[in-house]
Amino acid sequence: MSIIFQILTLLGALGLFLYGMTLMSGALQKVAGDKLRSFLAAMTSTSFKRIITGLLITAIIQSSSATTVMIVSFVNAGLLTLVQSIGVIMGANIGTTVTAWLVATLGFNADIAALALPLIGFGFAFMMCKAKRKKSMGELLIGFALLFMGLALLKDSVPDLQSSPQVLEAISRWSDFGFLSVLLFVIIGTVLTIVLQSSAATMALTLVMCNNGWISFEMGAALVLGENIGTTITANIAAVVANTSGKRAARAHSIFNVVGVLWVLILYHPFLWMVSRVIMACGGDNPLMQGASPTSILYSIALVHTMFNVCNTLLLVWFTPLIVKAVTYLVKSPKEEEVFRLQFIQGGMLSTAELSLGQASREIIHFAELSKKQYQYARQALNTQNAEEFDAMYKKLEHYEQITDKIEFEIAKYLNNISEGELSEESGRRIQAMYKIISEIESIGDSGFNLGRILQRRNIHNKDFDPTMVKKLNYMLDLLNTGFDVMISNLTLGYSKLDNISNAQDIEQDINEYRNNLKEEHLLNLENNVYGYLTGVYYMDFISECEQVGDYMINISEAIMEVK
């Protein structure tokens, strides 16, 4: 019964540690706010910046899992490319080693647990404040206190193996298989991290076991290597609901850590020898020798974690293109998968507002080109008789509508940032025009999805358009396609080169006239019972929605001219 109680106490201490870590990490993210996200999005232009960004963010929020999940979401949203994400992941792996040093230094060499209750008292006082930032600070203090309370309980609840020679003998037996023992402890470290869903918890357990003499430094280092493999599971779980790019970012994290562990295992003993020399140079005992002090072993374990991730990053950063190829091969793109990705403003603000406006203009052109593509799927949805194919096109239209919402938001946010700087009167007018333009393009995206919904309602009520109706609707889509070409051309020329918008006015007039002709024809067809009333409703709804798109297009060209 005492053994069961001891196990439950150990699990409770571990749970308290994990809860404290989760609370502290979450609070740190709240305190930092959106600045971390902005920092992540901006500081990714070079490999060095990406690594430093990942390192700093993870060191601040004390959670590589939170960073990698954030990265996956950014890649999924198109705010980071796959190459950029790999660099940030590498940096996050280095940043997470701060936790090991924190635990090794404060958790074992300082009585932080004695200050835990006063810290909780201060935290509770902050929690009573109305300001969200102060409440987050309260959560941070309480999380910090609970983390080290959990660690103290963990140390105290670990049984004394000196009084249990059978257990000590069993653990020693696991360590007597040479390199096979190293592999065994790598697997144990991996499984522990997957089960606990926290590399910090596995690291804490490793440090406790080394501190109590359960395992040697060599086996502790193997557990650390396993923990680096197991920690990748969180990003892969987050990527389950992500698009192909998000999944590839998560797989890149796994490849990076697994390859790193493999080359360290090949050079295992030289690697540990190098760690021991660094520790000895700093005045510590040789962790590879019997009788080394627990403090030296603790710092050695923390150094293994740091040196592994630093060396692995310095080595594999040169092989980023190969990692990209590998994950691209492992995670195949579904046919015609559409990925939302900003092309020009993902790197953040440029040195001047004028240059930033140039970036925004190019992004808007790309936005317009993307919206044109949506209507290809509307045409396919109109012309298909196959239910499965229609459903696929409908999902495409819905996806594009979501994409346009995202792009409008991101461009608008970028324009807001530009607006905060010093602008000329002309630049101010350009920004106002851009706001209007992206709003109109987003409306075009809404209309594209509306066309799909009209066709879906038609199908639900088992109505069909006859070949003549389909032919006329296709011609209307042809007019819209011309309108898209004119709109994109005018956006490309821009306010400085566009002299007039007669081309946009002409195509808008053509669309309106064709709509009017079809409307008159429709009334005659209803009188002559050419088709049913409900079929006619869906038919005219489709035509009216297309005409509305023509209005959005002319509005965009007019917005460009308003800048002059």
Contacts in CASP RR format, 6 or more apart in sequence:
PFRMAT RR
TARGET T0000
AUTHOR 0000-0000-0000
METHOD contacts of the structure
MODEL  1
MSIIFQILTLLGALGLFLYGMTLMSGALQKVAGDKLRSFLAAMTSTSFKR
IITGLLITAIIQSSSATTVMIVSFVNAGLLTLVQSIGVIMGANIGTTVTA
WLVATLGFNADIAALALPLIGFGFAFMMCKAKRKKSMGELLIGFALLFMG
LALLKDSVPDLQSSPQVLEAISRWSDFGFLSVLLFVIIGTVLTIVLQSSA
ATMALTLVMCNNGWISFEMGAALVLGENIGTTITANIAAVVANTSGKRAA
RAHSIFNVVGVLWVLILYHPFLWMVSRVIMACGGDNPLMQGASPTSILYS
IALVHTMFNVCNTLLLVWFTPLIVKAVTYLVKSPKEEEVFRLQFIQGGML
STAELSLGQASREIIHFAELSKKQYQYARQALNTQNAEEFDAMYKKLEHY
EQITDKIEFEIAKYLNNISEGELSEESGRRIQAMYKIISEIESIGDSGFN
LGRILQRRNIHNKDFDPTMVKKLNYMLDLLNTGFDVMISNLTLGYSKLDN
ISNAQDIEQDINEYRNNLKEEHLLNLENNVYGYLTGVYYMDFISECEQVG
DYMINISEAIMEVK
6 157 0 8 1.000
6 159 0 8 1.000
9 153 0 8 1.000
9 157 0 8 1.000
10 154 0 8 1.000
10 157 0 8 1.000
10 158 0 8 1.000
12 153 0 8 1.000
13 150 0 8 1.000
13 151 0 8 1.000
13 153 0 8 1.000
13 154 0 8 1.000
13 156 0 8 1.000
13 157 0 8 1.000
14 150 0 8 1.000
14 154 0 8 1.000
14 196 0 8 1.000
14 201 0 8 1.000
14 204 0 8 1.000
14 205 0 8 1.000
15 150 0 8 1.000
16 146 0 8 1.000
16 149 0 8 1.000
16 150 0 8 1.000
16 153 0 8 1.000
17 146 0 8 1.000
17 147 0 8 1.000
17 150 0 8 1.000
17 151 0 8 1.000
17 154 0 8 1.000
17 200 0 8 1.000
17 201 0 8 1.000
17 204 0 8 1.000
18 196 0 8 1.000
18 198 0 8 1.000
18 201 0 8 1.000
19 143 0 8 1.000
19 146 0 8 1.000
20 142 0 8 1.000
20 143 0 8 1.000
20 144 0 8 1.000
20 146 0 8 1.000
20 147 0 8 1.000
20 150 0 8 1.000
21 62 0 8 1.000
21 63 0 8 1.000
21 143 0 8 1.000
21 147 0 8 1.000
21 198 0 8 1.000
21 200 0 8 1.000
21 201 0 8 1.000
23 139 0 8 1.000
23 140 0 8 1.000
23 142 0 8 1.000
23 143 0 8 1.000
23 146 0 8 1.000
24 62 0 8 1.000
24 139 0 8 1.000
24 140 0 8 1.000
24 143 0 8 1.000
24 144 0 8 1.000
24 146 0 8 1.000
24 147 0 8 1.000
25 61 0 8 1.000
25 62 0 8 1.000
25 63 0 8 1.000
25 66 0 8 1.000
26 61 0 8 1.000
26 63 0 8 1.000
26 66 0 8 1.000
26 139 0 8 1.000
27 136 0 8 1.000
27 137 0 8 1.000
27 138 0 8 1.000
27 139 0 8 1.000
27 140 0 8 1.000
27 143 0 8 1.000
28 60 0 8 1.000
28 61 0 8 1.000
28 62 0 8 1.000
28 140 0 8 1.000
29 36 0 8 1.000
29 61 0 8 1.000
29 66 0 8 1.000
30 132 0 8 1.000
30 133 0 8 1.000
30 136 0 8 1.000
30 139 0 8 1.000
31 133 0 8 1.000
31 136 0 8 1.000
31 137 0 8 1.000
31 140 0 8 1.000
32 60 0 8 1.000
32 61 0 8 1.000
36 57 0 8 1.000
36 60 0 8 1.000
36 61 0 8 1.000
36 70 0 8 1.000
37 70 0 8 1.000
37 74 0 8 1.000
39 53 0 8 1.000
39 56 0 8 1.000
39 57 0 8 1.000
40 53 0 8 1.000
40 54 0 8 1.000
40 57 0 8 1.000
40 70 0 8 1.000
40 71 0 8 1.000
40 74 0 8 1.000
40 80 0 8 1.000
40 88 0 8 1.000
41 74 0 8 1.000
41 79 0 8 1.000
41 80 0 8 1.000
41 346 0 8 1.000
41 347 0 8 1.000
41 348 0 8 1.000
42 347 0 8 1.000
42 348 0 8 1.000
42 349 0 8 1.000
43 49 0 8 1.000
43 50 0 8 1.000
43 52 0 8 1.000
43 53 0 8 1.000
44 50 0 8 1.000
44 53 0 8 1.000
44 80 0 8 1.000
44 84 0 8 1.000
44 87 0 8 1.000
44 88 0 8 1.000
44 346 0 8 1.000
44 347 0 8 1.000
45 347 0 8 1.000
47 87 0 8 1.000
47 317 0 8 1.000
47 320 0 8 1.000
50 84 0 8 1.000
50 86 0 8 1.000
50 87 0 8 1.000
50 88 0 8 1.000
50 90 0 8 1.000
50 91 0 8 1.000
51 87 0 8 1.000
51 88 0 8 1.000
51 90 0 8 1.000
51 91 0 8 1.000
51 94 0 8 1.000
51 313 0 8 1.000
51 317 0 8 1.000
52 91 0 8 1.000
53 88 0 8 1.000
53 91 0 8 1.000
54 67 0 8 1.000
54 87 0 8 1.000
54 88 0 8 1.000
54 89 0 8 1.000
54 90 0 8 1.000
54 91 0 8 1.000
54 92 0 8 1.000
54 94 0 8 1.000
54 95 0 8 1.000
55 91 0 8 1.000
55 92 0 8 1.000
55 94 0 8 1.000
55 95 0 8 1.000
56 95 0 8 1.000
57 67 0 8 1.000
57 70 0 8 1.000
57 88 0 8 1.000
57 92 0 8 1.000
58 64 0 8 1.000
58 66 0 8 1.000
58 67 0 8 1.000
58 91 0 8 1.000
58 92 0 8 1.000
58 93 0 8 1.000
58 94 0 8 1.000
58 95 0 8 1.000
58 96 0 8 1.000
58 98 0 8 1.000
59 95 0 8 1.000
59 98 0 8 1.000
61 67 0 8 1.000
62 98 0 8 1.000
62 99 0 8 1.000
62 102 0 8 1.000
62 200 0 8 1.000
63 96 0 8 1.000
63 200 0 8 1.000
64 92 0 8 1.000
64 93 0 8 1.000
64 95 0 8 1.000
64 96 0 8 1.000
64 199 0 8 1.000
64 231 0 8 1.000
65 197 0 8 1.000
65 198 0 8 1.000
65 199 0 8 1.000
65 231 0 8 1.000
65 234 0 8 1.000
65 235 0 8 1.000
67 88 0 8 1.000
67 89 0 8 1.000
67 92 0 8 1.000
68 89 0 8 1.000
68 92 0 8 1.000
68 232 0 8 1.000
68 234 0 8 1.000
68 235 0 8 1.000
68 238 0 8 1.000
68 250 0 8 1.000
68 253 0 8 1.000
69 234 0 8 1.000
69 235 0 8 1.000
69 238 0 8 1.000
71 80 0 8 1.000
71 85 0 8 1.000
71 88 0 8 1.000
71 89 0 8 1.000
71 92 0 8 1.000
71 235 0 8 1.000
71 249 0 8 1.000
72 85 0 8 1.000
72 235 0 8 1.000
72 238 0 8 1.000
72 239 0 8 1.000
72 242 0 8 1.000
72 246 0 8 1.000
72 249 0 8 1.000
72 250 0 8 1.000
73 238 0 8 1.000
73 242 0 8 1.000
74 80 0 8 1.000
74 85 0 8 1.000
75 81 0 8 1.000
75 82 0 8 1.000
75 85 0 8 1.000
75 242 0 8 1.000
75 245 0 8 1.000
75 246 0 8 1.000
75 248 0 8 1.000
75 249 0 8 1.000
76 239 0 8 1.000
76 242 0 8 1.000
76 243 0 8 1.000
76 245 0 8 1.000
76 246 0 8 1.000
77 340 0 8 1.000
77 406 0 8 1.000
78 245 0 8 1.000
78 339 0 8 1.000
78 340 0 8 1.000
78 341 0 8 1.000
78 342 0 8 1.000
78 346 0 8 1.000
79 342 0 8 1.000
79 346 0 8 1.000
79 410 0 8 1.000
80 88 0 8 1.000
80 249 0 8 1.000
80 346 0 8 1.000
81 341 0 8 1.000
81 346 0 8 1.000
82 245 0 8 1.000
82 248 0 8 1.000
82 249 0 8 1.000
82 252 0 8 1.000
82 324 0 8 1.000
82 327 0 8 1.000
83 320 0 8 1.000
83 321 0 8 1.000
83 324 0 8 1.000
84 346 0 8 1.000
85 246 0 8 1.000
85 249 0 8 1.000
85 252 0 8 1.000
86 249 0 8 1.000
86 252 0 8 1.000
86 256 0 8 1.000
86 320 0 8 1.000
86 323 0 8 1.000
86 324 0 8 1.000
87 317 0 8 1.000
87 320 0 8 1.000
89 235 0 8 1.000
89 249 0 8 1.000
89 252 0 8 1.000
89 253 0 8 1.000
89 256 0 8 1.000
90 256 0 8 1.000
90 312 0 8 1.000
90 313 0 8 1.000
90 316 0 8 1.000
90 317 0 8 1.000
91 309 0 8 1.000
91 313 0 8 1.000
93 228 0 8 1.000
93 256 0 8 1.000
93 257 0 8 1.000
93 309 0 8 1.000
93 312 0 8 1.000
93 313 0 8 1.000
94 306 0 8 1.000
94 309 0 8 1.000
94 310 0 8 1.000
94 313 0 8 1.000
95 309 0 8 1.000
96 199 0 8 1.000
96 200 0 8 1.000
96 231 0 8 1.000
96 309 0 8 1.000
97 302 0 8 1.000
97 305 0 8 1.000
97 306 0 8 1.000
97 309 0 8 1.000
99 199 0 8 1.000
99 200 0 8 1.000
99 203 0 8 1.000
100 203 0 8 1.000
100 207 0 8 1.000
100 301 0 8 1.000
100 302 0 8 1.000
100 305 0 8 1.000
100 306 0 8 1.000
101 302 0 8 1.000
101 306 0 8 1.000
103 151 0 8 1.000
103 200 0 8 1.000
103 203 0 8 1.000
103 204 0 8 1.000
103 207 0 8 1.000
103 302 0 8 1.000
104 207 0 8 1.000
104 298 0 8 1.000
104 299 0 8 1.000
104 301 0 8 1.000
104 302 0 8 1.000
106 112 0 8 1.000
106 148 0 8 1.000
107 113 0 8 1.000
107 148 0 8 1.000
107 151 0 8 1.000
107 152 0 8 1.000
108 155 0 8 1.000
108 207 0 8 1.000
108 211 0 8 1.000
108 294 0 8 1.000
108 295 0 8 1.000
108 298 0 8 1.000
109 295 0 8 1.000
109 298 0 8 1.000
112 148 0 8 1.000
112 152 0 8 1.000
113 148 0 8 1.000
113 149 0 8 1.000
113 150 0 8 1.000
113 151 0 8 1.000
113 152 0 8 1.000
115 145 0 8 1.000
116 145 0 8 1.000
116 146 0 8 1.000
116 148 0 8 1.000
116 149 0 8 1.000
116 152 0 8 1.000
117 145 0 8 1.000
119 141 0 8 1.000
119 142 0 8 1.000
119 144 0 8 1.000
119 145 0 8 1.000
120 141 0 8 1.000
120 142 0 8 1.000
120 145 0 8 1.000
120 146 0 8 1.000
121 141 0 8 1.000
122 138 0 8 1.000
122 141 0 8 1.000
123 137 0 8 1.000
123 138 0 8 1.000
123 139 0 8 1.000
123 141 0 8 1.000
123 142 0 8 1.000
123 145 0 8 1.000
124 138 0 8 1.000
124 142 0 8 1.000
125 138 0 8 1.000
126 134 0 8 1.000
126 135 0 8 1.000
126 137 0 8 1.000
126 138 0 8 1.000
126 141 0 8 1.000
127 135 0 8 1.000
127 138 0 8 1.000
127 139 0 8 1.000
127 142 0 8 1.000
129 135 0 8 1.000
151 204 0 8 1.000
151 208 0 8 1.000
154 204 0 8 1.000
154 205 0 8 1.000
154 208 0 8 1.000
155 208 0 8 1.000
155 211 0 8 1.000
155 212 0 8 1.000
158 208 0 8 1.000
158 209 0 8 1.000
158 212 0 8 1.000
158 214 0 8 1.000
159 167 0 8 1.000
160 212 0 8 1.000
161 167 0 8 1.000
161 168 0 8 1.000
161 171 0 8 1.000
161 212 0 8 1.000
161 213 0 8 1.000
161 214 0 8 1.000
162 168 0 8 1.000
168 214 0 8 1.000
171 214 0 8 1.000
171 215 0 8 1.000
174 181 0 8 1.000
174 184 0 8 1.000
174 185 0 8 1.000
174 219 0 8 1.000
175 181 0 8 1.000
175 215 0 8 1.000
175 216 0 8 1.000
175 218 0 8 1.000
175 219 0 8 1.000
177 184 0 8 1.000
179 268 0 8 1.000
181 219 0 8 1.000
181 222 0 8 1.000
182 218 0 8 1.000
182 219 0 8 1.000
182 222 0 8 1.000
182 265 0 8 1.000
182 268 0 8 1.000
183 222 0 8 1.000
183 265 0 8 1.000
184 222 0 8 1.000
185 215 0 8 1.000
185 219 0 8 1.000
185 220 0 8 1.000
185 222 0 8 1.000
185 223 0 8 1.000
185 226 0 8 1.000
186 222 0 8 1.000
186 223 0 8 1.000
186 225 0 8 1.000
186 226 0 8 1.000
186 229 0 8 1.000
186 261 0 8 1.000
186 265 0 8 1.000
187 226 0 8 1.000
188 223 0 8 1.000
188 226 0 8 1.000
189 202 0 8 1.000
189 206 0 8 1.000
189 222 0 8 1.000
189 223 0 8 1.000
189 225 0 8 1.000
189 226 0 8 1.000
189 227 0 8 1.000
189 229 0 8 1.000
189 230 0 8 1.000
190 226 0 8 1.000
190 227 0 8 1.000
190 229 0 8 1.000
190 230 0 8 1.000
192 201 0 8 1.000
192 202 0 8 1.000
192 205 0 8 1.000
192 223 0 8 1.000
192 227 0 8 1.000
193 199 0 8 1.000
193 201 0 8 1.000
193 202 0 8 1.000
193 226 0 8 1.000
193 227 0 8 1.000
193 229 0 8 1.000
193 230 0 8 1.000
193 231 0 8 1.000
193 233 0 8 1.000
194 230 0 8 1.000
194 233 0 8 1.000
196 202 0 8 1.000
197 233 0 8 1.000
197 234 0 8 1.000
199 227 0 8 1.000
199 228 0 8 1.000
199 230 0 8 1.000
199 231 0 8 1.000
202 223 0 8 1.000
202 227 0 8 1.000
203 224 0 8 1.000
203 227 0 8 1.000
203 301 0 8 1.000
203 305 0 8 1.000
205 223 0 8 1.000
206 220 0 8 1.000
206 223 0 8 1.000
206 224 0 8 1.000
206 227 0 8 1.000
206 301 0 8 1.000
207 298 0 8 1.000
207 301 0 8 1.000
207 302 0 8 1.000
209 215 0 8 1.000
209 220 0 8 1.000
209 223 0 8 1.000
210 216 0 8 1.000
210 217 0 8 1.000
210 220 0 8 1.000
210 294 0 8 1.000
210 297 0 8 1.000
210 298 0 8 1.000
210 301 0 8 1.000
211 294 0 8 1.000
211 297 0 8 1.000
211 298 0 8 1.000
213 294 0 8 1.000
215 223 0 8 1.000
217 272 0 8 1.000
217 287 0 8 1.000
217 288 0 8 1.000
217 292 0 8 1.000
217 297 0 8 1.000
217 300 0 8 1.000
217 301 0 8 1.000
218 272 0 8 1.000
218 288 0 8 1.000
220 301 0 8 1.000
220 304 0 8 1.000
221 272 0 8 1.000
221 275 0 8 1.000
221 300 0 8 1.000
221 301 0 8 1.000
221 304 0 8 1.000
224 301 0 8 1.000
224 304 0 8 1.000
224 305 0 8 1.000
224 308 0 8 1.000
225 261 0 8 1.000
225 264 0 8 1.000
225 265 0 8 1.000
225 308 0 8 1.000
226 261 0 8 1.000
228 257 0 8 1.000
228 260 0 8 1.000
228 261 0 8 1.000
228 305 0 8 1.000
228 308 0 8 1.000
228 309 0 8 1.000
229 254 0 8 1.000
229 257 0 8 1.000
229 258 0 8 1.000
229 261 0 8 1.000
230 257 0 8 1.000
231 257 0 8 1.000
232 250 0 8 1.000
232 253 0 8 1.000
232 254 0 8 1.000
232 257 0 8 1.000
232 258 0 8 1.000
235 249 0 8 1.000
235 250 0 8 1.000
235 253 0 8 1.000
235 254 0 8 1.000
236 250 0 8 1.000
236 251 0 8 1.000
236 253 0 8 1.000
236 254 0 8 1.000
238 250 0 8 1.000
239 246 0 8 1.000
239 247 0 8 1.000
239 249 0 8 1.000
239 250 0 8 1.000
239 251 0 8 1.000
242 249 0 8 1.000
242 250 0 8 1.000
243 337 0 8 1.000
243 339 0 8 1.000
244 331 0 8 1.000
244 332 0 8 1.000
244 333 0 8 1.000
244 334 0 8 1.000
244 337 0 8 1.000
244 339 0 8 1.000
245 339 0 8 1.000
245 341 0 8 1.000
247 331 0 8 1.000
248 324 0 8 1.000
248 327 0 8 1.000
248 328 0 8 1.000
248 330 0 8 1.000
248 331 0 8 1.000
249 327 0 8 1.000
251 327 0 8 1.000
251 330 0 8 1.000
251 331 0 8 1.000
252 323 0 8 1.000
252 324 0 8 1.000
252 327 0 8 1.000
255 323 0 8 1.000
255 326 0 8 1.000
255 327 0 8 1.000
256 312 0 8 1.000
256 316 0 8 1.000
256 323 0 8 1.000
257 312 0 8 1.000
259 312 0 8 1.000
259 316 0 8 1.000
260 308 0 8 1.000
260 312 0 8 1.000
260 315 0 8 1.000
260 316 0 8 1.000
263 312 0 8 1.000
263 315 0 8 1.000
264 271 0 8 1.000
264 308 0 8 1.000
264 311 0 8 1.000
264 312 0 8 1.000
271 304 0 8 1.000
271 307 0 8 1.000
271 308 0 8 1.000
272 288 0 8 1.000
272 304 0 8 1.000
273 288 0 8 1.000
274 307 0 8 1.000
275 287 0 8 1.000
275 300 0 8 1.000
275 303 0 8 1.000
275 304 0 8 1.000
275 307 0 8 1.000
276 286 0 8 1.000
276 287 0 8 1.000
276 288 0 8 1.000
276 300 0 8 1.000
278 303 0 8 1.000
278 307 0 8 1.000
279 285 0 8 1.000
279 286 0 8 1.000
279 287 0 8 1.000
279 296 0 8 1.000
279 299 0 8 1.000
279 300 0 8 1.000
279 303 0 8 1.000
280 286 0 8 1.000
282 299 0 8 1.000
284 293 0 8 1.000
284 295 0 8 1.000
284 296 0 8 1.000
284 299 0 8 1.000
285 291 0 8 1.000
285 292 0 8 1.000
285 293 0 8 1.000
285 296 0 8 1.000
286 292 0 8 1.000
286 296 0 8 1.000
287 296 0 8 1.000
287 297 0 8 1.000
287 300 0 8 1.000
316 323 0 8 1.000
336 396 0 8 1.000
338 396 0 8 1.000
338 399 0 8 1.000
338 400 0 8 1.000
338 403 0 8 1.000
340 403 0 8 1.000
340 406 0 8 1.000
340 407 0 8 1.000
342 363 0 8 1.000
342 407 0 8 1.000
342 410 0 8 1.000
343 362 0 8 1.000
343 363 0 8 1.000
343 366 0 8 1.000
344 359 0 8 1.000
344 360 0 8 1.000
344 362 0 8 1.000
344 363 0 8 1.000
344 366 0 8 1.000
345 356 0 8 1.000
345 359 0 8 1.000
345 360 0 8 1.000
345 363 0 8 1.000
345 410 0 8 1.000
345 411 0 8 1.000
345 414 0 8 1.000
348 414 0 8 1.000
349 356 0 8 1.000
349 414 0 8 1.000
349 417 0 8 1.000
349 418 0 8 1.000
350 356 0 8 1.000
350 359 0 8 1.000
353 418 0 8 1.000
353 421 0 8 1.000
353 422 0 8 1.000
353 423 0 8 1.000
353 427 0 8 1.000
354 427 0 8 1.000
356 414 0 8 1.000
356 417 0 8 1.000
356 418 0 8 1.000
357 418 0 8 1.000
357 427 0 8 1.000
357 430 0 8 1.000
357 431 0 8 1.000
357 434 0 8 1.000
359 414 0 8 1.000
360 411 0 8 1.000
360 414 0 8 1.000
360 415 0 8 1.000
360 418 0 8 1.000
360 434 0 8 1.000
361 434 0 8 1.000
361 491 0 8 1.000
361 494 0 8 1.000
363 407 0 8 1.000
363 411 0 8 1.000
363 414 0 8 1.000
364 411 0 8 1.000
364 434 0 8 1.000
364 437 0 8 1.000
364 438 0 8 1.000
364 441 0 8 1.000
364 491 0 8 1.000
365 488 0 8 1.000
365 491 0 8 1.000
365 492 0 8 1.000
367 404 0 8 1.000
367 407 0 8 1.000
367 408 0 8 1.000
367 411 0 8 1.000
367 438 0 8 1.000
367 441 0 8 1.000
368 441 0 8 1.000
368 484 0 8 1.000
368 487 0 8 1.000
368 488 0 8 1.000
368 491 0 8 1.000
368 556 0 8 1.000
369 488 0 8 1.000
370 400 0 8 1.000
370 403 0 8 1.000
370 404 0 8 1.000
370 407 0 8 1.000
371 400 0 8 1.000
371 404 0 8 1.000
371 441 0 8 1.000
371 444 0 8 1.000
371 445 0 8 1.000
371 484 0 8 1.000
372 481 0 8 1.000
372 484 0 8 1.000
372 485 0 8 1.000
372 488 0 8 1.000
373 400 0 8 1.000
374 396 0 8 1.000
374 397 0 8 1.000
374 400 0 8 1.000
374 401 0 8 1.000
374 404 0 8 1.000
374 444 0 8 1.000
374 445 0 8 1.000
374 448 0 8 1.000
375 448 0 8 1.000
375 451 0 8 1.000
375 477 0 8 1.000
375 480 0 8 1.000
375 481 0 8 1.000
375 484 0 8 1.000
377 393 0 8 1.000
377 396 0 8 1.000
377 397 0 8 1.000
377 400 0 8 1.000
378 393 0 8 1.000
378 397 0 8 1.000
378 448 0 8 1.000
378 451 0 8 1.000
378 452 0 8 1.000
378 477 0 8 1.000
379 474 0 8 1.000
379 477 0 8 1.000
380 389 0 8 1.000
380 393 0 8 1.000
381 390 0 8 1.000
381 393 0 8 1.000
381 394 0 8 1.000
381 397 0 8 1.000
381 451 0 8 1.000
381 452 0 8 1.000
381 455 0 8 1.000
382 451 0 8 1.000
382 455 0 8 1.000
382 465 0 8 1.000
382 470 0 8 1.000
382 473 0 8 1.000
382 474 0 8 1.000
382 477 0 8 1.000
382 542 0 8 1.000
383 470 0 8 1.000
383 474 0 8 1.000
384 390 0 8 1.000
384 393 0 8 1.000
387 459 0 8 1.000
390 455 0 8 1.000
390 456 0 8 1.000
390 459 0 8 1.000
393 452 0 8 1.000
394 452 0 8 1.000
394 455 0 8 1.000
394 456 0 8 1.000
397 448 0 8 1.000
397 449 0 8 1.000
397 451 0 8 1.000
397 452 0 8 1.000
398 449 0 8 1.000
400 445 0 8 1.000
400 448 0 8 1.000
400 449 0 8 1.000
401 445 0 8 1.000
401 446 0 8 1.000
401 448 0 8 1.000
401 449 0 8 1.000
404 441 0 8 1.000
404 442 0 8 1.000
404 444 0 8 1.000
404 445 0 8 1.000
404 446 0 8 1.000
405 442 0 8 1.000
407 438 0 8 1.000
407 442 0 8 1.000
408 438 0 8 1.000
408 439 0 8 1.000
408 441 0 8 1.000
408 442 0 8 1.000
411 434 0 8 1.000
411 438 0 8 1.000
412 435 0 8 1.000
412 438 0 8 1.000
415 431 0 8 1.000
415 434 0 8 1.000
415 435 0 8 1.000
418 431 0 8 1.000
419 428 0 8 1.000
419 431 0 8 1.000
423 431 0 8 1.000
426 563 0 8 1.000
429 562 0 8 1.000
429 563 0 8 1.000
430 495 0 8 1.000
430 563 0 8 1.000
433 495 0 8 1.000
433 559 0 8 1.000
433 560 0 8 1.000
433 562 0 8 1.000
433 563 0 8 1.000
436 555 0 8 1.000
436 556 0 8 1.000
436 559 0 8 1.000
437 491 0 8 1.000
437 556 0 8 1.000
437 559 0 8 1.000
437 560 0 8 1.000
440 552 0 8 1.000
440 553 0 8 1.000
440 555 0 8 1.000
440 556 0 8 1.000
440 559 0 8 1.000
441 552 0 8 1.000
441 556 0 8 1.000
443 552 0 8 1.000
444 549 0 8 1.000
444 552 0 8 1.000
444 553 0 8 1.000
447 545 0 8 1.000
447 546 0 8 1.000
447 548 0 8 1.000
447 549 0 8 1.000
447 552 0 8 1.000
448 545 0 8 1.000
448 549 0 8 1.000
450 545 0 8 1.000
451 542 0 8 1.000
451 545 0 8 1.000
451 546 0 8 1.000
454 538 0 8 1.000
454 541 0 8 1.000
454 542 0 8 1.000
454 545 0 8 1.000
455 538 0 8 1.000
455 542 0 8 1.000
457 538 0 8 1.000
458 464 0 8 1.000
458 465 0 8 1.000
458 535 0 8 1.000
458 538 0 8 1.000
461 534 0 8 1.000
463 534 0 8 1.000
463 535 0 8 1.000
463 538 0 8 1.000
464 535 0 8 1.000
465 473 0 8 1.000
465 535 0 8 1.000
465 538 0 8 1.000
465 539 0 8 1.000
466 531 0 8 1.000
469 531 0 8 1.000
469 539 0 8 1.000
472 518 0 8 1.000
473 539 0 8 1.000
473 542 0 8 1.000
473 543 0 8 1.000
473 546 0 8 1.000
475 514 0 8 1.000
476 511 0 8 1.000
476 514 0 8 1.000
476 515 0 8 1.000
476 518 0 8 1.000
476 542 0 8 1.000
476 543 0 8 1.000
476 546 0 8 1.000
477 546 0 8 1.000
479 507 0 8 1.000
479 510 0 8 1.000
479 511 0 8 1.000
479 514 0 8 1.000
479 546 0 8 1.000
480 511 0 8 1.000
480 546 0 8 1.000
480 549 0 8 1.000
480 550 0 8 1.000
482 507 0 8 1.000
482 510 0 8 1.000
483 504 0 8 1.000
483 507 0 8 1.000
483 508 0 8 1.000
483 511 0 8 1.000
483 550 0 8 1.000
483 553 0 8 1.000
484 553 0 8 1.000
486 503 0 8 1.000
486 504 0 8 1.000
486 507 0 8 1.000
486 553 0 8 1.000
486 557 0 8 1.000
487 504 0 8 1.000
487 553 0 8 1.000
487 556 0 8 1.000
487 557 0 8 1.000
489 503 0 8 1.000
490 498 0 8 1.000
490 501 0 8 1.000
490 503 0 8 1.000
490 504 0 8 1.000
490 556 0 8 1.000
490 557 0 8 1.000
490 560 0 8 1.000
491 556 0 8 1.000
491 560 0 8 1.000
494 560 0 8 1.000
495 560 0 8 1.000
495 561 0 8 1.000
495 563 0 8 1.000
495 564 0 8 1.000
498 557 0 8 1.000
498 560 0 8 1.000
498 561 0 8 1.000
500 561 0 8 1.000
501 554 0 8 1.000
501 557 0 8 1.000
501 558 0 8 1.000
501 560 0 8 1.000
501 561 0 8 1.000
504 553 0 8 1.000
504 554 0 8 1.000
504 557 0 8 1.000
504 558 0 8 1.000
505 554 0 8 1.000
505 557 0 8 1.000
507 550 0 8 1.000
507 553 0 8 1.000
508 550 0 8 1.000
508 551 0 8 1.000
508 553 0 8 1.000
508 554 0 8 1.000
511 546 0 8 1.000
511 547 0 8 1.000
511 550 0 8 1.000
512 547 0 8 1.000
515 543 0 8 1.000
515 544 0 8 1.000
515 546 0 8 1.000
515 547 0 8 1.000
518 540 0 8 1.000
518 543 0 8 1.000
519 540 0 8 1.000
519 543 0 8 1.000
522 536 0 8 1.000
522 539 0 8 1.000
522 540 0 8 1.000
525 531 0 8 1.000
525 536 0 8 1.000
526 532 0 8 1.000
526 533 0 8 1.000
526 536 0 8 1.000
531 539 0 8 1.000
END
